[in-house]
Amino acid sequence: MSVREYFPGDLQALREIHAAQGFSYPLPDLDNPLFVTRLVLAEREGSAGEEERSLRCGPQKARPSGRDDSVGGGRIVGGERIVGAALLRLTAEAYLLLDPRSGTPRERWERILALASAAEADAWRRGLADVHAW
C-alpha cells in the first residue's frame, strides 16, 4: 500500500468508493481550494490479499496514466487500485464574546444576531463554507 497525493484521474475511483459507502451526502468538490489535504491510499495491481509490506507515511507524487479499468470491486488507475482517501477541508470555529451585564435580554439577543450576521458575511467573503460554534 502507498499513500500519495490525489490526482484528478483518481476521482472516478473515489466516486465509486463514496457510493459504495452509502453516504447520504454528495461527494464534495475536490477541486475546492479549501481542501488542503487530498491523500489517496492505493494498492499496486495484484497486491490485494497479500500482507501489507510497506505503508509510506509521507504523501508521494501522483503518477498520471491513461489506463482506467474497472476490475474486481476496484478501479485500476496507472497500475494501482484506489482503496481509500483522506480529505481535509478548512473550516472555522466561532467564539462569541458578549457582556452579560450590558443591556436587557432582548438587546443582548439583538447583539448576538447582529454579530452572527456580520460573522457569516465575513466568512463567505473569505471563502469559508462553514463555521462551527460549540
Buried (B, 14 or more C-beta within 10 A) or exposed (E): BBBBEBBEBBBBBBEBBBEEEEEEEEBEEBEEEBBEEBBBBBBBBEBEEEEEEEEEEEBEEBEEEEEEEEEEEBBBBBEBBBBBBEBEBBEBEEEEEEEEEEEEEEEBEEBEEEBBEEBEEEBEEEEBBEBEEE
